[in-house]
Amino acid sequence: MDKSIFLPLVQNAALLLALVFLYDAIPKKHQRQYFLLWRLGIGVLIGGIGVAIMSTPWMYEPGIIFDTRSVLLCVSGLFFGGLPTAIAVVITALYRLSIGGVAMWVGVGVIITSGLIGVIWRHYRKAHLASISGTEVISFAFLVHLVMLSWFFLLPGQHVVPVLSKITLPILLIYPLATWLLSRLLSRRFELERDEQIRLQDDFLFRSQFNIGNIGIAITGIDQKWIKVNPRLCQMLKYSEDELLHMTWKQLTHPDDLDADVAKFEQMLAGNIDNYELDKRFIAKDGSLVYTHMTVACKRTNHQVLLVISGYLDVTAQTLADREVLASREQLELVLSSSDLGVWDWDIRNDHIERNTRSADILGCDIDMLNANSRQWMDSIVAEDRPQVLQSIEAHIRGETPQHRMEYRLKTLNRDVRWILDTGKVVSRDANNNALRMCGTYTDITEAKLIEESLKLSALVYDNSSEAMSVLDENGVIITVNAAFTEITGYSESEIRGQHIRMMYCDLNGHEFYQQMNDDIRDKGQWQGEMRQRRRNNEEYVIWLTINTIKDKDGLPYRRVALFSNITDKKQSEHLIWKQANYDTLTGLPNRRMLLEYLSAEIKNADRNRTHFALMFLDLDYFKEVNDTLGHAMGDQLLIETAIRLKSSVREADVVARLGGDEFTVVLSSMADHKGIERVAEHILRRIAEPYYLGEETAYISASIGITLYPDDSTSIEGLLKHADQAMYAAKDQGRNRFNYFTPSMQEYAKYRMRLIHDLRQAVLNKEFELHYQPIVTMATGEVLKAEALLRWFHPERGSVSPAEFIPVAEDTGLIVEIGNWVFEQAARQSAQWRKTLGVEIQISVNKSPIQFRDEGALLHNWLELLQQLDVTGAGVCVEITEGLLLDASMGVTEKLLAYRDAGVQVSLDDFGTGYSSLAYLKKFDIDYLKIDQSFTRNIDTDENDHTLCEAIIVMAHKLGMKVIAEGVETEAQRQVLLDAGCDYGQGYLFSKPVNASEFANKYLVKDI
């Protein structure tokens, strides 16, 4: 290290000690008295010291000087704060500017940052400056001087490295050490000031307590003589200060308390204890006893006691009061020991509570255990009740209430919950009105509380019950009523109280009703039943009334209690539910359930009077078309109008019911002959046939009526309904808009139909069906490229069953869907097989029922998937549909026909001309073939009209891009006429009857092989 640097800097740092001497030179009193002036002055002095330091620097070269100003200013900021430091920074900065040189601004920066870091550090550590550690000071110093060294990087480049290399080590060795030394000297003075302040505070506190406190204080020597006593002790013992200073405390101590006090005093002198407390009596100058609580401590030096200080709290008044209370307590214990009250006595100052045996019994514990733990009772109070108990006690102690009184729940040690009435009162207060003692009692009110709760609950139930309640005397005079009684009847309590119950009688029930009710009450003591009443405003309502009698000890009626509830809404709801269950919601007519009850009653009446009645079963013709075309809303209006017309067509005694959908029934009771029945049936048919005006639309329908008679046709309800249904279907088969009587032959047909349905189901399961194929011949060439698949059923017992016989049944039962699916699959597989084995592409036509269209569901997708698997296209399968199907928009015909077209399956319109033939439908739907019904071809060679119609159909079809197939071709003449008319294909017995697959293949497919 260069001594030329080190020695000047050390000398420079020594000037810093002037700061400590100047600080000590100013009296502390003046520092506090002239605080602002002192801070301004100390700032100027620090600035002056800084100028002196800067006047003796180490000079690197002119303009670059080094001194300990950074130490001075950072210590100033740390110990003297912002204002003095700011003044010193300004003075030293101005002086550095006056020196000038290349490092002028570096020097100014060092001055500002050193003072600023000190001020900032003081801001966060001001409270700890008196005890600041050396480590913290060194850290602080290194931070300041590292910042100082960083300023030298602002020097011109040629000076930075030489200067820092020469000055860094001396600065980092000398400056932190100087900072630490200066900080230690200043912090020591701060520490002395703090200790002096504390000593002054303690001295002030002692003097204030010694002279004006409420506690007697005495300082004695080890010889037990009083050295100093305060005025309060003189007042307590009634001696003057001079008199006490010539006496020892032994002379004034009560003889009975002297030994205990001396023993403790000697233990303290021996060093065994440093302090002790004792309750002790003094004998005052006038001979009275002074009760005190004494606290004694000593001052030791080298383990020897020099002085003893004692504090005396005068507890004379409290002690005497306690003795009086103890005496009265003993007397009270004698009185209460035979009572059922728990007693507690609370010494508030010592927070100790004494309780008697009854208290322990209530809590379920031992008396000694209870008194040993004064918190046990309070801790046993239910947590929700405890805050209110404490608030009540505190309010009474503060004098806010005349006594403490609280009911709460106590959880006993055996986990029972008891209700306690806790009462207490302060019986002793000191001169400052502070409560010293409080006494009270515990009363177990559990039983009374349960009774009270029961009564409250009963009152709540009585007042808040939704049932009306009234109490009558034995003569029927109303004593009291509840709110529900007033609400239901409309009579206020003041209006009804004292009145006889007869004022509530109502003419809606009749005299006999009340007579019977009163007889039951008198004989049985009770009555229960439904009763109609009138409110005060004359409004009618229905109640369910219960009357019971309360008897006295002699068994005579004492009170009668009437309870009733308003069941008007319930009765209305029951009626509504009954009506909904028994009447049709749309038309208001009886439904099937109600009809069955009527029929049951009518059968009993007919049997009793030996009369007859008729049952009509009506089904509306063409109602489905109205519903589909005009919508369900219009359909509902039509049904409502139909119900009105039916009701107006029969007598009041007759019954009209709706079974569902468009099916109605009429029960004509006590009919003497058929003429009356037929007259009613014809009138109904005429009324139903009248136009229906449905908004802007007009609809026309008719009805088919089946009639059955009781007991002629059946003696059971089921039989009557079944026979009427059969007769109705017979009327439909005969052309509709008519009525038909049930006949035994219908029953036979019904049985036959039932057997047929059963056999048909078995046929589906047993695969008893077979497909026959009838060729469709090209009229011009005679070539067979098409065939129609026709279903044949060979019954194992009945043999061959005609399709005309079983197909309608299959459609009615829905079996046609499964059968049709089987037919389509067999036809498709047959077409694929012929193509594969014989190399011949034969298109097989398959009839599809409207029922299949309606119920096929996912079958359409399955059919198209099957065709794709078999690689069968329009050249392989053709689907035949009827004209009526095109009218039914609800089946999604358009979408399904488009699906067939997209799959390459052709569609043929069967029996064209017999149904609802329309050019609009032919144009709308994608149809490939028209099949002329055999009713037109049968007489085509002899009937000019049939000839003309067939020619027109053919021309029309060709114009629309369709081909024509004529059915029922049986003669050569018919074939020739059709050929001349341009018909494309023919089908009939002229060419071939339907044959099985093997015969068809041999005859038409392998003939050239």
WOMOGI-V784023 format. One line per field, one symbol per residue. burial: + if it has 24 or more other C-alpha atoms within 12 Angstrom, else -. Layout:
# WOMOGI-V784023
burial->???
This chain:
# WOMOGI-V784023
burial->----++-+++++++++++++--+--------------++-++++++++++++++++++-+---++++++++++++++++++++++++++++++++++----+++++++++++++++++++++------++++----++-++++++++++-++-++----+--++-+++-+++++++++++++++++++-+-------------------+----++++++++-++++++++++++++++----++---++-+++--+---++-++--++----+++-+++++++----+++++++++++-----+-++++++++++-++-++--+---+---+--+----++++++++----+++++++++++++-+--++--+-+++-+++------+--+++-++-----++++++++++----+++++++++++++-----+++++++++++----------------+--+-++++++++-+++++++++++-++++----++-+-+--+++-------+--++--+---+++--++++++-----+++++++++-------+-+++++++++--------------+++-+++++++-+++-++--++--+-----+++++++++++++-++------++++++++++++++-++---++++++++++++++++++-----++-++++++++++--+------+++++++++++++-+++++--+++++++++++++---++++++++--++-----+--++-+++-++---++++++++++++----+++++++++++-----------++-+++--+++++++++++++++++++-++----+++++++++++++++++---+--++-++--+++++++++++++++++++----+--++--++-+++++++++++---+---++--++++++++++-++++++----++-+++-++-++----++++++++++--++++++-++++++++++++-++++--++--++----
